[in-house]
Amino acid sequence: QVQLVESGGGLVQAGGSLRLSCAASGSILRINDMAWYRQAPGKQRELVASITRGSTNYAASVKGRFIITRDNAKNTVSLQMNSLKPDDTAVYYCDAVGQRRNLRGYDSWGQGTQVTVSS
C-alpha cells in the first residue's frame, strides 16, 4: 500500500497565498509522477499541476500563479499557490503514480484538503 497525506489547506482572502504539501509513505520503490488535482462543488476533478522527475505541467488557469515542486528524497510534493482567486476554491487532491517494492504499479490518492478563497 502507498498512502498520501495532504496538509496546508484553509481559508484565505483573494490575492493571498497558501502552500499545500503531500507526503507519500508505504511500500514505495519509486514515484514517477506526482500531481495536484482539484474538484469544486458541482464540477469534475481537474488537473492543476503535475511533476515528473524532469518536468512540470500546469493548467492554463493557474500558470504563473502556482508552483509545484517535489523532494524525491522525502517522497513529498508541494504546491505553492499565489495570487489566489475565488475560482480556486476547491478540494485539492494529491496523486502519485509509481512502482511498489513488489514491482507492482500504483496510482494513489490523498484524502483531499479544502482550499477556500474569499472575495
KELOTOR-292214 format. One line per 5 residues: number of its first residue (from 1); their letters; for each residue z, x, y of N, C-alpha, C, O. Coordinates in pm, 1 decimal. Atoms other than C-alpha are relative to their C-alpha. Layout:
BEGIN
NUM = A = Z X Y Z X Y Z X Y Z X Y  ...
//
This chain:
BEGIN
1 = QVQLV = 0.0 81.0 -119.1 0.0 0.0 0.0 0.0 85.4 125.7 62.0 191.7 130.3  -0.4 -65.6 -131.1 -69.1 103.7 357.3 47.4 -103.0 101.9 -8.8 -211.9 113.0  -56.2 91.4 -98.4 138.8 -54.2 631.5 -27.9 50.6 141.3 -26.0 170.8 167.5  19.9 -30.9 -141.3 65.4 -65.9 1003.1 103.4 -76.8 81.5 122.8 -196.8 61.8  -99.8 62.0 -86.4 334.0 -135.2 1261.7 -38.4 27.5 145.0 -50.9 142.2 187.8
6 = ESGGG = 38.4 -12.4 -140.8 239.0 -204.9 1621.7 122.2 -13.6 89.5 223.0 -72.4 50.5  -104.8 15.1 -100.2 456.0 -179.0 1930.7 -62.6 13.3 138.2 -174.1 63.3 153.4  42.4 -23.2 -137.1 425.0 -188.4 2305.8 -55.6 -119.8 74.5 -89.2 -107.6 192.3  49.0 117.9 -69.9 309.8 -540.0 2386.5 102.2 -51.8 99.3 214.7 -2.2 105.8  -93.3 58.3 -94.4 465.5 -750.7 2657.9 -70.5 -76.3 109.8 -188.7 -109.1 99.6
11 = LVQAG = 50.1 75.3 -115.4 419.7 -929.6 2987.9 -18.9 95.2 116.8 70.0 174.4 148.3  29.1 -87.2 -114.0 256.0 -754.9 3282.8 -82.3 -78.0 101.0 -155.5 -170.2 65.1  80.5 64.1 -103.7 105.4 -860.0 3612.0 -141.3 57.2 1.5 -164.2 170.4 -41.3  137.6 -46.6 -12.1 -265.8 -834.0 3674.5 -4.4 128.5 81.9 61.9 141.5 184.8  8.8 -129.6 -64.1 -358.7 -482.1 3772.0 93.5 103.2 -59.2 81.2 222.3 -30.5
16 = GSLRL = -96.3 -90.5 60.1 -75.6 -333.0 3570.4 -53.3 67.4 -124.9 -170.3 53.2 -160.6  37.2 -77.1 118.3 -77.4 -114.6 3261.6 98.9 -24.6 -113.5 216.1 -54.7 -91.1  -81.9 2.4 121.1 53.4 -128.0 2906.2 -57.7 101.0 -97.7 -176.6 132.9 -94.5  44.4 -91.8 104.8 37.6 113.4 2618.1 44.0 -56.1 -134.2 162.7 -79.1 -157.7  -28.5 45.2 136.0 13.0 -9.5 2260.7 -4.3 118.9 -95.2 -84.4 211.1 -79.5
21 = SCAAS = -1.8 -104.6 102.4 98.3 208.9 1964.9 -0.5 -63.2 -137.3 46.8 -175.4 -155.4  6.5 49.2 137.6 38.0 168.3 1594.2 21.2 118.8 -93.3 -45.4 221.6 -81.2  -29.4 -106.2 95.3 181.2 377.7 1313.7 -33.2 -46.4 -141.0 8.5 -154.3 -183.2  36.0 29.5 138.1 37.6 382.7 963.1 89.8 78.6 -94.2 121.8 194.9 -69.3  -84.0 -67.3 98.7 251.3 463.3 661.8 -34.0 -51.9 -138.4 -101.0 -154.2 -153.2
26 = GSILR = 25.8 40.4 137.1 238.6 443.1 285.0 -80.0 104.0 -74.1 -76.4 222.6 -41.2  74.9 -89.4 86.1 11.7 591.4 24.8 -135.1 33.9 62.4 -239.0 -17.7 21.2  120.0 -33.3 -77.3 -239.7 744.7 263.0 -53.2 136.4 -40.1 17.2 236.9 -30.5  67.6 -127.6 21.9 -484.0 1011.4 156.6 -72.5 41.1 127.7 -64.2 155.6 172.1  68.6 -24.4 -126.9 -695.4 981.8 468.3 -22.0 -130.9 74.2 -27.8 -238.1 14.0
31 = INDMA = 36.7 113.7 -83.8 -766.4 748.0 758.5 -133.5 33.9 64.2 -144.1 131.7 138.1  131.9 -25.7 -57.0 -1131.6 729.1 852.4 -13.1 -60.7 139.2 -42.0 9.2 236.3  16.0 72.0 -126.1 -1139.3 467.9 1125.9 128.8 -71.4 37.1 198.7 -124.5 -49.3  -110.0 79.2 -50.5 -869.8 316.4 1341.7 -53.2 -80.3 117.5 -140.3 -34.8 191.6  55.4 86.7 -103.5 -925.0 30.2 1578.4 104.9 -97.9 50.3 206.4 -122.8 -14.8
36 = WYRQA = -78.9 109.0 -57.4 -768.0 -230.1 1801.4 -91.6 -120.5 15.8 -202.1 -110.4 69.0  65.7 127.8 -18.7 -877.0 -592.0 1788.8 93.4 -90.1 80.2 212.1 -61.1 95.1  -84.8 98.1 -67.1 -753.3 -887.6 1986.4 -53.7 -140.4 -26.4 -172.3 -161.7 -51.6  35.6 139.9 19.2 -750.1 -1261.2 1947.9 74.1 -85.3 100.8 197.0 -93.6 99.4  -56.9 91.7 -97.9 -695.2 -1500.9 2233.3 2.6 -141.2 -59.2 -73.5 -170.8 -151.3
41 = PGKQR = -8.1 137.4 52.4 -598.7 -1865.7 2173.1 -135.5 -69.8 4.0 -203.1 -71.6 106.8  125.6 73.6 6.6 -897.9 -2066.2 2057.1 -123.7 86.3 -10.2 -235.5 34.7 -9.3  115.3 -90.3 7.0 -1119.0 -1759.5 2030.4 4.0 81.0 -128.6 107.7 92.6 -193.9  6.9 -84.1 118.4 -1238.4 -1538.2 1748.6 57.6 137.8 30.0 61.0 182.3 144.7  -48.3 -136.2 -14.1 -1087.4 -1198.0 1686.6 -118.2 88.2 38.4 -227.1 76.1 -17.6
46 = ELVAS = 106.7 -87.3 -45.9 -1289.0 -933.1 1867.6 46.1 145.2 1.9 164.2 174.8 20.7  -28.5 -142.6 -5.9 -1309.9 -556.3 1855.7 20.7 41.7 144.8 -60.9 11.1 231.7  -28.1 -52.7 -133.4 -1151.6 -392.1 2158.7 -44.4 146.2 9.7 -116.9 184.2 101.6  34.2 -142.2 -0.1 -1185.9 -23.3 2073.1 19.6 56.1 -139.0 105.1 9.6 -214.3  -13.9 -64.4 129.2 -1231.7 197.4 1771.1 -15.3 150.6 17.8 -75.2 198.6 114.1
51 = ITRGS = 6.2 -145.7 -6.0 -1197.0 566.6 1698.5 -10.8 54.9 -140.7 67.6 20.5 -229.1  10.1 -73.2 124.2 -1316.9 781.1 1414.7 53.4 139.6 28.6 112.4 164.9 133.6  -49.4 -135.9 -26.4 -1235.2 1144.1 1377.1 -80.3 68.9 109.2 -38.8 171.8 162.4  83.7 -71.1 -95.6 -1516.1 1225.9 1615.3 -47.1 -78.4 119.5 -102.4 -20.0 212.7  56.5 77.2 -110.1 -1599.7 939.5 1845.8 79.0 -127.5 25.4 155.9 -174.0 -58.6
56 = TNYAA = -65.5 124.1 -38.2 -1477.2 633.2 2028.4 -105.2 -105.0 35.9 -219.1 -72.9 69.9  88.0 111.2 -33.9 -1629.1 292.3 2089.6 83.1 -108.1 67.2 194.2 -138.0 23.4  -74.2 99.9 -75.8 -1526.1 25.2 2340.0 -83.2 -126.5 19.2 -205.7 -121.8 30.5  65.9 123.0 -41.6 -1605.8 -336.1 2404.1 -38.3 12.6 147.0 30.7 78.8 224.5  47.6 -10.0 -137.5 -1800.4 -376.5 2725.6 104.8 -49.6 99.3 114.5 0.8 211.2
61 = SVKGR = -97.7 61.2 -90.2 -1520.2 -585.8 2873.3 117.5 91.1 33.3 188.9 66.7 130.6  -114.7 -88.0 -24.1 -1267.1 -302.6 2851.5 -41.1 142.9 34.1 43.9 224.9 68.9  47.3 -136.1 -25.2 -1483.2 6.6 2901.2 35.7 41.7 142.0 12.2 -31.8 238.0  -42.2 -49.5 -130.2 -1348.5 216.6 3184.7 142.2 -36.2 36.4 198.0 19.3 131.0  -138.5 39.9 -27.3 -1007.5 47.0 3173.7 93.9 37.8 -114.5 210.0 71.1 -90.6
66 = FIITR = -82.3 -29.6 117.4 -879.9 109.7 2819.0 -39.6 135.3 -58.5 -155.2 176.9 -51.5  25.4 -127.1 67.0 -846.4 438.7 2636.3 69.1 -0.9 -135.9 189.5 -25.0 -145.4  -55.7 -7.8 134.7 -798.7 471.8 2261.4 12.1 145.5 -40.8 -79.4 225.2 -20.1  -23.0 -136.2 49.1 -650.1 786.9 2113.5 68.9 -8.0 -135.9 127.9 -110.2 -170.6  -68.9 -4.0 129.5 -520.3 889.9 1773.0 61.7 137.0 -21.2 15.0 238.1 31.3
71 = DNAKN = -66.5 -123.7 39.8 -287.1 1150.3 1634.5 -12.4 7.2 -151.3 60.0 -61.5 -223.5  26.1 -6.6 143.9 -416.3 1246.4 1292.0 119.3 54.2 -79.2 140.2 16.0 -194.4  -115.3 -56.7 68.6 -105.6 1444.2 1204.4 109.5 -104.9 -22.1 183.1 -99.6 -120.6  -105.0 102.2 8.5 118.3 1142.3 1266.6 -52.4 -134.1 -48.9 25.0 -228.8 -63.2  61.1 126.6 43.3 -125.1 871.5 1148.6 27.1 -112.2 99.7 63.8 -223.1 60.9
76 = TVSLQ = -21.9 100.6 -102.5 -94.0 687.3 1475.9 -125.8 -18.0 86.4 -209.4 71.4 98.6  106.1 28.6 -95.8 -334.8 523.8 1716.0 63.9 -73.1 117.8 154.1 -155.0 100.1  -54.2 61.9 -120.4 -264.3 419.3 2073.4 -112.6 -59.6 83.4 -228.5 -19.2 73.4  95.8 61.2 -91.0 -435.4 201.9 2329.7 65.0 -6.6 137.6 157.5 -84.7 159.6  -46.5 3.8 -137.8 -371.9 272.5 2696.0 -84.3 -101.8 74.0 -206.4 -88.7 82.4
81 = MNSLK = 70.7 108.2 -66.5 -461.2 -38.7 2889.8 35.1 1.0 148.6 150.6 -19.4 186.2  -18.3 -6.5 -144.2 -506.3 -7.8 3264.8 -76.8 -111.7 68.6 -166.3 -172.4 9.7  68.1 103.6 -79.7 -615.9 -249.3 3536.9 -11.8 -129.6 -78.7 -119.1 -189.5 -86.3  1.9 117.2 87.1 -520.1 -538.1 3313.7 -35.1 -126.7 76.9 0.2 -142.9 193.7  43.5 126.7 -56.8 -668.8 -880.1 3378.8 56.0 -114.8 -83.0 87.0 -95.7 -200.6
86 = PDDTA = -46.5 114.9 81.0 -552.8 -1227.7 3273.0 -85.9 -23.0 -123.8 -34.8 -69.5 -225.6  87.3 16.3 115.9 -855.0 -1235.6 3039.6 34.9 94.2 -114.2 -13.3 75.8 -225.9  -42.5 -91.0 105.8 -695.2 -950.4 2845.3 115.4 -57.6 -82.2 156.5 1.7 -181.9  -109.1 63.0 72.1 -419.1 -1185.3 2732.6 -44.6 -37.6 -140.8 -144.4 -107.4 -159.0  35.9 23.0 140.0 -425.0 -1199.2 2353.6 105.8 63.2 -89.2 193.9 135.7 -43.0
91 = VYYCD = -75.3 -76.1 99.5 -255.2 -1089.1 2036.9 -87.9 117.9 -41.7 -203.5 100.0 -80.0  73.9 -122.4 31.9 -361.9 -731.0 1971.0 40.5 48.4 -139.7 158.7 56.2 -173.2  -21.3 -42.0 137.7 -401.6 -608.7 1614.1 -54.5 141.2 -20.4 -160.1 177.2 31.5  42.9 -133.1 39.7 -425.4 -257.3 1478.5 -65.2 -7.9 -138.1 -20.9 -83.7 -224.4  72.1 -1.6 127.6 -667.5 -185.1 1193.4 -26.2 144.3 -39.7 -61.5 227.5 43.9
96 = AVGQR = 27.9 -134.6 50.4 -704.1 122.7 974.9 -78.0 -9.8 -130.3 -46.6 -91.2 -217.2  85.6 -3.5 119.0 -968.5 199.5 713.5 -0.2 141.5 -55.2 -19.8 238.1 18.5  -0.9 -133.7 57.0 -946.0 485.8 472.6 13.1 -1.4 -149.3 -37.4 -91.6 -216.1  -13.3 -19.1 144.2 -852.0 603.5 125.6 145.5 27.5 -35.4 213.5 106.9 29.7  -136.2 -21.6 46.0 -523.6 583.7 -62.4 7.0 125.3 -87.6 -95.8 183.5 -122.4
101 = RNLRG = -19.1 -117.0 87.2 -377.2 866.1 -271.7 -58.3 -22.9 -138.5 -95.1 72.6 -207.0  61.0 28.2 131.3 -505.3 687.7 -583.6 -152.5 -9.1 12.0 -219.6 -51.3 -82.1  142.6 -7.8 -30.8 -853.9 725.1 -427.5 -65.2 -134.4 25.9 -186.1 -142.0 47.3  55.7 131.1 -32.1 -894.6 352.5 -371.3 -3.9 -18.6 150.8 82.5 31.5 222.7  12.8 26.6 -141.6 -1009.4 236.8 -32.7 95.7 -108.1 47.6 146.4 -186.7 -32.4
106 = YDSWG = -82.3 104.1 -58.7 -807.2 21.0 202.2 -53.6 -35.3 138.0 -121.7 43.5 203.5  26.5 48.0 -135.8 -854.1 -182.5 516.6 123.0 -81.5 37.1 133.4 -199.2 2.4  -130.0 60.1 -27.8 -508.9 -261.4 651.5 13.1 -42.7 145.3 -44.8 17.1 236.0  -21.6 55.9 -133.3 -395.9 -465.6 948.8 148.9 -4.6 32.2 233.4 -20.3 -56.0  -135.6 18.7 -46.0 -82.0 -474.8 1155.3 30.2 -148.1 19.7 -56.1 -233.7 0.3
111 = QGTQV = -43.8 138.6 -14.5 115.4 -790.0 1228.3 -39.4 -59.3 134.7 -32.5 -180.8 153.6  41.6 47.5 -131.9 -6.2 -813.4 1586.7 110.3 12.1 103.0 228.4 -1.8 71.2  -94.8 -7.0 -111.5 160.3 -768.7 1923.4 -59.5 -75.7 119.1 -176.9 -59.9 152.6  47.3 85.6 -108.0 136.9 -1011.6 2212.8 -9.1 76.7 130.8 84.1 147.1 169.7  19.4 -52.6 -135.1 -4.1 -896.8 2545.5 -31.5 -118.3 90.9 -127.1 -192.1 67.2
116 = TVSS = 20.8 108.6 -94.5 23.4 -1140.9 2833.6 -13.2 57.5 140.3 74.2 130.5 187.0  25.1 -49.0 -135.0 -124.3 -1067.8 3175.2 2.5 -119.2 95.2 -78.5 -211.2 84.0  -13.6 108.7 -94.9 -15.2 -1292.3 3457.4 -81.1 27.8 127.1 -98.0 142.3 169.2  83.3 -15.8 -120.6 -228.2 -1356.5 3763.4 83.8 -2.9 126.7 29.9 9.1 236.7
//
